[in-house]
Amino acid sequence: MMALVIGIILDMIIGDPEQWTHPVRWIGRLIQKLEKILYRFRSRRIMGGVLVVAVLAFIAVIIVGIDYLLTKLTWTWPRLLFQSYGFFAGIAFGSLIRIVKKVMVPFATGNMDLARHELSFFVSRETKDLTEEQVLKTVIETLAENTVDGVIAPIFYALLGEAIFGQGLLFIWLYKGVNTMDSMIGYKNMRYHDFGFCAAKLDDLVNYIPARIGSVIILGAGGVCGYDMLRGFRIMRRDHKKTDSPNAGYPESVTAGLLGIQIGGTYTYFGKPVHKEPLGEAIEPIHMNHVYKTKKLIWTMQGCLLMIAILALMEAIL
């Protein structure tokens, strides 16, 4: 549990340095290599399931194997360093904050082309023709949804795995494996409709509880920030089912409700327009300040999660 607390604090302080080779990229390369092999077979949905099992098995062998070898050493600090780095790399709070910096700095100076270009690295929708309002909505939607995928769910599974099996690091990286597979092959297009089916459904399953718990944490963080909690709760209850994803509607709708804005609209994905149902109420016209309010909300939420991890550590020690 000590390693988890260290990992959370490191992620809050330095995030994921862009020059470092991230373990998620290694998982991504494995997925690409397996896809090249397995996609050739006719039974695409079955082969997609084989890919899921193979990737998760590989992650489990690596994590458990290294951790087991480190327990055989006389010194305990190498295992603590390994686990601390594993938790640090598995939490994407720093990456979320980087979205704000990368996109909003050029946005604030009027360099919309650069803002759209930077945004394209973080979202699957096409960004080159987005209006200023659409850029702001996209940033807020991305921050809200990825608060669950990148922060709440990883910490949830780390705590769960540590409490039940003493394997928090394994659980966080099994989750990251599922999430990475979904982001790479979990699309509803011609190529991945069948091949990515298992990855997409498994991602929906593992995010089911974190999305709902996370929305409550976001709501509480909004209250600490002085935002309208009653409106946030009301909008979440009303609008959480409006998204195609069974989970994304929770963090997105509660964030929109807390900020008093409306997100959603029509965007282009892989050359096709897709209409996203509006979430929230346009009490205020959307402004760049709402992005910074979302950033404040995420910082507060992360502080709450750190406190939960510290309490769990104290409980384990005592």
Secondary structure, 3 states (H helix, E strand, C coil): CHHHHHHHHHHHHHCCCCCCCCHHHHHHHHHHHHHHHHCCCCCHHHHHHHHHHHHHHHHHHHHHHHHHHHHCCCCCHHHHHHHHHHHHHHCCHHHHHHHHHHHHHHHHCCCHHHHHHHHCCCCCCCCCCCCHHHHHHHHHHHHHHHHHHHHHHHHHHHHHHHHHHCCHHHHHHHHHHHHHHHHHHCCCCCCCCCCCHHHHHHHHHHCHHHHHHHHHHHHHHHHHHCCCHHHHHHHHHHHCCCCCCCCCHHHHHHHHHHHCCEEEEEEEECCEEEEEEEEECCCCCCCHHHHHHHHHHHHHHHHHHHHHHHHHHHHHHC
